[in-house]
Amino acid sequence: MVLNAKQELLIELLKENETLTGEMIANSLNVSTRKIRKYVHAINQTFDSLVLSSNRGYVLNKEKYTSIYQAQPDTLESIANFSPGQRRDYLIQVMLAEKTTNIFDLADECFVSLATIESDLQNLKKRLIKNNLEIQIKQNHVSILGDELDKRKLMNEIIGKRNISGNTFTNEMKILIDYYKFDDISSDIRNIMLSYDIFANDYALNAIVLHVVIMVDRFKNKKELPPQYINDDFSKSLSYQVAIEITNLINSTFNITISDSEIYQLTLVIDNNTSSIDFSIINAENISDYIDDEIIEIAKFLMGKIERKFYIDSLDENFFVKFTIHVHNLMNRVKANHTTINPFKLQLKNQNPFIYDIAVYMAYKLQKKYDITINEDEISYFAIHVGGHLQLINQKSMKLKAIFVYIEYYDLHNTLIKEINNTFNDRLEIIRILPVSEYDINLEDASDIILMSETIKESPKHIYVGHFLTPRIVEDIQTRISLIISEYYKEKFKNIALNFFNKDLYAVKATTNYTRFDIIKWITKQTTKFGYTSKYFIHDIIDREKLSSTNFKTVAIPHSLSTTVEKSFIYTYLSKEPLQWGDSSVNLVLLVGVNSNDMNNFSILFDTLVEILINPVNVSYLLESESYTMFIERLFSLYK
């Protein structure tokens, strides 16, 4: 949980003094005594009874303070350590919690200059346009203007981005921890829904609970929704009955009376995140009994597109059923103009960039064919489905070949072989078993590893396994497998990269005041001049960029979703000045064109580049390159 700068200083003052009056603390922090009372209240909301008060003044509960640090040394996290993105989210949270906030106080609380806060606010002004909200700055005070429902959606978006277990929320966001008993409410809501035979997965349940706790917090702080008329048909729906049950629970738990307008919005959230169908009973044979043929055709359309585009030919019935159910729920959300926040979307994008790209392609095709909008949260849910399936395929296909050479002594080797197969079933395939008397050195060319019961001759491929599979032997085999696979992919990445990178497609620029689309336009002009792309290539690059930004911390890797090129390439653009790209600043841009025959290679290249360049230290190292040759050498040296 985050305390602001003044609250941290207040605690520091009390640490060094037995008792201080509100006036003494106010003079030290250069604020009013009313502000001190507010700070103390906020601290104690976060850490119950950390600051004690009496007629003599305030005192720090030393025992409580010690227990907090012993349990979680980093619990009292400083805003001074926030990244610019975290700080801007913090500013939004403060502005949502207060009617109006002094910008000088914001600068003090964040340990930054007034100019930095003003720059943050200008950035947030542009960002909040898509939320139908406006930031107003008047006489050094700032506030967020707009409908209460849009403000709640913004809160949901920020909390979802940080994840339920995140610790970067202000006191306004304390609802997610024990203050509003998130886990208890979640369990109660699940039970209520089950009693009405309504089903929700964990993501959907979190979305409903998150809506409820934000609703309660805003309602208790007199930030209510405008009146909403509820007609008879609406009140007869199953989702409305569930909403009434949940509301009764909330009213009794928090001693409040939720309004009809709140119940109306809660009903919509329940309706868009649940189903009266128990999807666990659906299979490929009966799916048309539960899901419209139109939705089934959409699912098949998308599956066909990614099978052809990305050479995926293993989408089985199990995937088809789960994916069709997901498309069914997605289209319902689109029709209702509703979004389910995915708290793991950034993690999915950064850790599985190619799989995420397949999901972006699916969203792109769906948008074009049905004239709808698919946001990044929905894209990341696509990625979960595709990624889970491809992970299973990769686990089954990534096996090394081994030859087992044994000493003939009864049939002891059969037991050992069985143990090896059971232990390394997903990593190793024994393709031949033969006695030492039949061993031939030429056999090594047909395998990756030779498992030997007896050492005959030292060879890099030999692993001595003796007669029993001991823990040390298991570790030796595992280490060798990992090393071989690592070296294989390292060499494969190098060969693929050399096929894409080109010294003629390399530029170092001192760029200022350029947007990401300006950079894309400049680079694609160069690739067209060199004969790599047509003049239409830029449109596909921009379409992809608009769906989901291609930045990964300090590097951007823009690329096309549909247009193929005559020859695969990467244009390397190093900027001496940071470029604003999506929600981050980048200094390295790698614009990629992919020939359709290189799609499998692109998957390895893309994932590996992101794995290397997601670390800003590695990007800084590359930016110091004095030539194209040095850049490539340094890039390869970073692959571990």
N, C-alpha and C positions, 0 to 999 in steps of 0.2 A: 504494500500500500504506500502511496506517495504522500509525503508531507511537503508543503511549499517552503520556500526559503525562510519566511518569517516564523513559521511554526517550528522549523528546525532550530532557528536561533533562540526561540523561546525556551525550548528544551535544553539547549546548551547553557543558557543563563541560569536555569533552575538547577542544572547539574552542579554548578559551581557555587550556588548559594542555598542556604537552608530554606528561607522563605522570602518571597518578593511580593510586594503589593502590585496590583494592576497598573497603578500610576507609574511605578518604578520601571516595570517592563515596557510600558507604553513609551516612556521617555527614551529608553535604550533602543527601541526599535523604530522610534519616530512615527508612531501611529497613535490612534485614539484608544482610550480604555475600552470603548465599545468593541473595537477591532480585536483587542486582546481577549475579551470574553468570547468572541466568535472563534478565535484561534483555539482556545482551550476546549470549546465545545467540539470543534472539528477533530482535534487530537484525541479526545476521549471517545468520540464516535468510532474512530479507527482503532484505538487501543484503550479498551475500557479501563477507566480510573487511572490512567497514566499520570495525569496532573490533578492533584487534589486541591481543594479550595476551602478556606475558613475565613473567619472575620479578621485574621491576621494577614491573609494574602494567599498566594499560590505556592505549592511545594511539589517537587517531583517525587512520585512513588518509586523510590530507588529499587525496591524488590521487583516491581512490575517491569521497570526499565531493563534490569539485568536479565530477567526471564525472557524478554522479547529478543534481546541480542543473542542469548545463548541458544534459543530455539531457532532463530533465523537471523544470522548476522547481517544480512542485506535487506532486512524487512523495511527499515527506514531509508528507502532509496531516495537519493537526491535528484531533483529535477536538473541540477547542473550537469548530470551525466546523460541526459536525454539526447538522442539524435534530433536533427531538425524536424523530422516527421513526427516523432514522439512528442516533441514540444508543441507542435501545432495541434495535435490531438488534445493535449492538455489544455491549450488555450480554448478550444471548442468546449471542452467539458466545463471549464470555469465560466465561460459566457452563457452556457446553457443553464448553469446553476444559479446565476445571478441575473437580475434585471439589467444591470449596467455595471461595468467594471472599469476602474481607472487603469489606463495603459502604463502609467508609471509604476503602479503596484505590480502589474504583470511583469514588467522588466525586472523589478527587484526579486520577485518570486522565482523567476526563471534564471537568475544570475546572468542576464544578457543585457546588451545595450538597448536603449529606446529605439535606435535605428533597426536593430534586429527584430524587435517586436513589430515595428511598423511594416517591415518587409514580410514577416510572417502573416500579418493581417491582410496585406495585399494579395499574398498567395492564397489565403483562405477565402478571400472574396471571390476569386475565380472558381475555387473548388466548390463553394457552397451554392453556386448558381444551379448546378445539376440537382441540388436538393431543394430547389425553389425557396432558398433562404438568402437573406441579405445581411451583410455586416455593416452596421452603422457606427461611424466614429463622429462624436459630437462633443466638443469642449473637453478633449482628452479622456472621454469615456467611450467605451465600446460595448455594443450589444448586438445580439442576433435577432433579426426581425423575420417574422413569418408565421405560418400556421403551426399550432401545437403538434399536430400529427406529423408534420414534416420534421419538426425538431426531434420528436421521438424516433423517427426513422433514422435520423442522423446519429442519435445516441446508440441505436441498435447496430448501425454500421460500424461505429468506432469500437464498440465492445466486441462485436463479432470479429473484427480485424485483429484485436489483441488476444482473443480467445478467452473462454470462460475462466481459465486458471491464471490469466495474466495479472500482473501486479502494477500496472501503470495507470490505474484509475484514481480520480480524485475522490473526495468524500461524497460527491454526488453519485459516484459509481460504486459506493460501498455496498449497494444492493446485491452485488454479485458474490459477496463473501458471506460471512455468517449473519450480518445485520438483518437480511431478509430471508435467511434460512433457505438458500437456493436449493440445496439437496432435498430438504423436507418438502418444499413446494413441488419440486420435480416429481418426487415419489407420489405425492397426493394427487397431482394432476394426471399422472399415468394411470393410477387406480380408478379415478373418475372416468377417464376415457374408456378403459377396459370394461367398466360396468355398463357402458352404453354400446359396447362392441365397436368401438372406434379405435383404429390402429395408427401408430406413428412410429417412425424409426427414431434413433437417438438424436440425429440432426434436427429433425422436425420438432421433437419434444423440447429440445433446447431452445428452439426459436419461439415456441409457445411460452415457455417459462420465462425467457428473457423479456418477451412482450409484457407478461404479467408483472414482473418486478419493476420494470420501467414505468408501467402504468401506475402501480402503487406509489412509487416514489414521487412521480410528478403530481399525482392526485393529492398526496399528503402535503405537498409543497404548494398547493393552490394553483397548480398549472394544469387546468382541466380542458377537456375537449368541448367544443360548442355543442349545443343540444342536437340530438339526432332522433328523427321519428322512426319508429320500428313498426312496420305493418304486420298484419296477422299472419301472412304467409311466411315472413321471415321468422317470426316468433315460434312457428311450428316446426322449424328445421331442427334436425338432430344436433347440429353444431351449436345452435342457440341454447338448447337444453343443457348441453355440456358447459357452455359459457356461464349459464345461470348457476350451475353446481359449483364451478370454480369461483365465481363471484361470491357465493355464500361462504365458501371456505376463506376467501380473502377478507371478507367483511368481519367474520368472527375472529380471525387470526390477528388482524391489525386494527380492529375497532374502528372501521370506517364504513361508509356506505357508497359503494361504487355506482355511478350514474348510468343511465340507459345508453348514453353515447359511448361510454367505455365498454359496456357489454356488447354493443353493436360492433365495435372495432375488434374486440376479442373474438367474437363469433367469426368474423372474416378471417382472422389469423388461424383459428382452429380449422375452418373449412378448407383453407389453402395448404394446410400442413398435415392433414389426416385423411384417412379413407375408411369407409365402412366395409371394405374388402380385406379379408385376411390373405395377404399376398403369398403367404407360405404354402397355400394349397394350390397355387396356380402352376401349371406346367405347359409345355409346348402343345400338348393335345387339347387342353381345355381353355387356353388363354383367350380365345375369341368369345367365350361365354362371359368373360369379365371385362374385357377391354374392347373398345370400338375398333372396327376394321380399319378405319382411317388412321388411328394411332399406330396400329400394327404395321401398316404400310409405311408410315413415317419412320418407324424404327428400322424396318428392312431397307428403306432408302438410305438412311445414314450408315447402316452397317455395310451396305454395298459400296458406298462411296469410300469409306476408309479401307475396305479390303482391297479395292483397286488402286487407290492412291498410295497407300503405305505397304502394299504387298502383305497384308495380313490375311491368312487363309485358314485360320483356326477358330473363328467365331462360332462356337458350338451352341447347342440348344439352351444350355444353362445360361450363357451370356445373353442370348436372344430374349429369354423370359425376363431376366432381371432388368435388362436394358429397356425393354418395351414398357415395363412397369414404371421405370424412371421417366421415360418420355411421356407416358400418360400423366404422371404427376406434374411434370414440367409444363406441358401444354395447358393444364388446368391453372397453374400459377400465372402463366403468360396471359391467359384470357382474363384473369382476375387482377392483372397488373400487380402481382404480388411477388416478392422475392424472399427466398430463404437464405439467410446469411451462412456462408461456409467459413468458419474460423480458420480453416487450414489452407485457404486458397493460395496464399503467398508461399507457404511451405511446399505445397504440391508443385507450384510453378518452378521454384528454385531447385528442388531436389529431383524433379522428373520433367525437365524442360521439353523433351521430345514427346512424351506422353501427353503433356499439357498442350503441346502444339497440335496433336491429333484431335484433342477436345476442341481447340479453337477452330480447327477446320470443320468439325461437325457443326459447331455453332454458326459458322460462316455459311455453310450450305443450307442449314435450316432457316437462317434469316433471309437468304436470297429466294428460296423456294416459297416460303410462306409469309414473307413480308412481316416478320416479327422481330423483336429485339431480345437478344440473349446476353445477359451481363456476365461479369467475371465469376460471380458466385456460382451461377448455373454452369458455366464452362468448367469450373473446378469439379463439380459433381460428375460431369461427363468424364473427366480425367480419372476420377476414382474408379468408375466402372471399367474403362479401357485399361487403366494401369493394373488393376487387380487381375484382369484376365491375362494380359501380356506377361505379368510377373510369373504366373503359373506356367506359361509356355516356356519362358526363359529358363525356369528352374528345371523343366523337363529336358530341354534341348542342350544345355551347357554341360556337357560331360567330356572328360578326358578319356583317352583310350589307354588301357594298360595290358601288359602281358605278365602272367604269373608263372614264375619258374620255381619248381619245387624239388625237394629231395624225396625220393621214393622210400617212405617208411610207413608201412601200413597205409592208412588213408587219412593221416593227420592233416594233410594239406587241405582236404575237403572242408574240414571244420573251420580252418583259417580263412579259406576263400569265402565261406558263408558269412563269417563275421565281418570281413572286409566289405562284402556286398551290402550287408545290413547297415554298416556304419557310413559308407560313402555312396549310397545308392543314387543320390541326386548329383554327385560330382564325378563319379568314376565308373567306367564300364570295362570290365575285364573281357577282352576280345579273344584271348587265347590262353590256354593252360597247358604247360608242357614240362616234362622232367628236365633236370639239368643236362642229362645225356643228349637231349635233342636241341639244346640251346644253340643258336647261331647269331653271331653279332649283327648280321644283316637284318635280323628281325626288328632291330631298334628303329629302323626307318618307318615301320608301320604302327608305332605307338608313341605315346607321350611319356609313359613311365614304365619301368621294368621292376616288378616286385620280386625280390629274390629271397628264397629261403636260405641260401648260402652265398657268401660273397665269392664270385668267380674272378672277376676282373673289375677294377674301378672304372666307373663310367658315370657321367653327369645324370644319366637317366635312371641309374640303379638306386633302389631303396631296399635296404636289408630289412626284412620283416621277421626272420627267424621262423619259429614254429607257433608262436602265440602273439595275439594282438594286444600288446601291453599299451598303457597310456602313452608311453614315450614313442612307440611305433605309430600310434594314431596321430600324435602331434607331428611326427616327421612327415607322414603322408599328407596331412592337412597343409603343412607349411609348403611342401613341394607343389601341391595342387594350386595353392594361392599364388605362388611365385610364377608358375608356368602361365596361369591365366593372366596375371598382371603384365608379364612380359609380352604375351600375345597381343593384348589390347594396346599396350604402349607402342608396339611396332605397327599395329594396324592403324592407330590414330595418326602416327607420324606419316605413314604412306598416304592416308586419306587427306590429311591436312596439306601435304605438298601438292596434291592434285587440285586443291581448292585455292590456296594462297598463291599470289603472283606478285613479283616485284614491281610490275607495271601498275598494279592496283594498290598503291600504297601512298599515303599522303600524311604529312604532319602540318597542322594549321594552327594559327593563333586566332581561334574563333571567338567572336563576341556577339552577344545579342542575336544569336541564331536559334530558331526553334528546331525541334527534331525533324519537322517536315521540310524546313529549309535545307538541313543536312542531307536528308534523303533525296531531295530534288537535285542537289549538287552532285552527290555520288552517282545517282542513276544517269545523270547527264554524262559523266565520265565513262560509265560502263557501256552506254549506248555508243559513245564516240569510239571506244575500243572494239565495238562489234559484239559485245557479250549479250546485250539486251536490246529489245525493241523499245520504242517510245512509250508503249503501253505498260511496260513493266512497273513503272513508278506507281500506277494506280493500284496494282495488286499489293505492293509493299505498304502503301498507305491504308488500304482496306484492312490488312492484317494488323497494322499498328493501332487502328481505331478500335478493333475488337478487344485487344489486350496489349498493353505496352510491352515491348520486347526488352525492357531494361532489366538488368540483374545487378543491383547495387550500382557499381561505377562503370559497368560496361553495358552497351546495347548491341543486340544482334538482330537487326531488322531483316525480314525475309518475306518472300511471297508465299501465299497459300495455294495458288493455282497455276500461275504461269510457269512453264518450264523454259529453260534457257538452252542454247546450243551446247555450251560447255559450262560445267559447274565452276563457280568462282567465289572468292571472298575479297571484298574491297576493304582494306584496312585504313581506318581514319583515326589518327591520333590528334586530339585537341589539347593545346597547351592551357586553355581555359575550360572550366567545367561547363557542360551543356545541360540545360534542363531537359530531362527526358522522362516523361510520365511523372511519377512522384519522387524522382531522385535526380541527382546530378551525375553525369557520366563524362569521362575523358577519353574513352575508347569506344569506337563504333566499328563493328564488323558486319557489313552488309553482305548478305549471302544470296547467291543465285544457285538453284539446284536443277540439274538435268534429271529427268524422270528416271533414268537408269542408275542414278546415284542416290536414290532415296534411302536405301538401307545404309549406305555409307554416311549419309547426312545424319541419321539417327545417332550413330556413334560419335560423329564429329560434334554435333550440337550438345549432347549430354556432357562430353568431355570438356569442351570449351567452357561451358557454364560451371562445371565442377572446379576448373582451374581459376576462372576469372571472377567467380562469386566472391573471392577473397580480395578486398581492395589493395592489400599489400602486394599481391601478385600483379595487379594492374599497374600500380605505381612503378614496380620493377620494369615492366614492359615499356612504360612511358619514357623511361630513361634511355631507351635504345637509340643509338646514333645512326642506325641504318636498317633497311629491311632485313638484311642477313642477320644482324644482331637480334632483331625482334624475333625472328623465327627460332634462332638458337635458344634464346631465353624462354620462349614459349615451350619448347620441347623439354627444356631443363626443369620446368615447373611441374611436369607430369610425374607424379610419384607412384 
